[in-house]
């Protein structure tokens, strides 16, 4: 069974930084797209950043220039470096991955989320 486990969330003051990690485990043949989403109370879950297996990235406009997504394929891990954090970044951050569970079959998986709280 595939599991995604996030870590690195916490409480930080505005202007500070955090680095989120998400490690995938299980019977993994490979991972295609990996991404970070976030959801604040009362709001829809939104894409924060994504990275393909080819290294192409895209970011939500609200975080572009402040956040950086990266991946370590040897560790089946995706990271989100968050700098210049703002109170509006406060949310539960979820890892998402399109995982090859067999050579030609992929499924989408979610982590359980990690809380990021930015105080003013």
N, C-alpha and C positions, 0 to 999 in steps of 0.2 A: 504494500500500500504506500501511496505517495503522501508525504506530509511536507508542508511548508511552515517553518517556524521563524517568526520575526523576533528581533531583539534590537535594543538600542534606544527605545523610546524613553521618555522621561519628562521632567519639568526643567525648563530653561527660561531665562529672562530674554526679553526682546533684544535682538541683535546677536544672540548667541548661536551656537552651532550644535548639531547632533548628527550622528551617523547611524542610520538604520541598516540592519543586515537581515537577510532572509535566506535561510539554508534549506534546500530541498533534499529530502532523503527518501529512500525506497528503491524499488527496481526501476532505475532510470536509464533509458537508452540515450537520451539527450534532451535538451531543453531548447525550444524555439524562442518565442517572445517572452520576456520577463518584464514586469511592470510594478509600479507602486500606485495605489489608489488611496484616497482618504475620504472619510465621512465625518462631518461635524454633526452634532445633535440637531435634528430637525431639517437636515439638508440631504440632498442626494449624494450618493457616492460618486466621486469624480476621479478621472485619471490625472495623476500628478506627473508621471514620467514613465517612459517605456523604452526598452532596448531590445533590438532584434538579435538573433544569433550571429548576424553579420556585423553587429556593432552600431547600427544606425539608431539614433535616439530621437525622441521627441518629448516636449515638455508642455505642460499647461502654461499659458502666458503669465499666470500669477506667480510662477516659481522660476521662470526662465531667467537665467543669470545668477540665481541664488542657489539652486539645487543642481546636483550632478548625479546621474545614475550610471552605474558601472556594474560589471559582472565578472566573476571568476569561474569560468567553466570547469576548471579542475576541481573546484570545491562545490559546484552546483549552487552558487551563491550570488545573489544580487544585492547591491548596496545603494543607499541613497544618502549622499552627503548633503546636509541641509545647513546652509549658512545664512546669516542675516535674517534670522527667524523673526516672524511677526506674530502678534496675537492671533491674527486671522488664519495662521497655519495650524492652530490648535484643532486636532481631530484624531480619530483613530486611523492609523495608517495600515493598509492591508497590502500584503504581497500577493502577486498573481503571476502564474507561470503556465505556459503551454508546454506540457511535458510529454515527451515521447515515452509511452509505456511499453510499446513494442516498436519494432523497426519502422513500421509504416502507420502506426496508430498513435495519435496524440489526444490528450485530454487537458482541459483547463482546470487548474486547482487554485484555491485560495488559502492563505494563511488565516490565523485567528485574529490577527490585528495587534498592534502595539500603540499605546496611547502616547501622543505628543501634546504637551501642554506648554504654551508660551505665555508668560506673564508680561504685563506691561510695566 
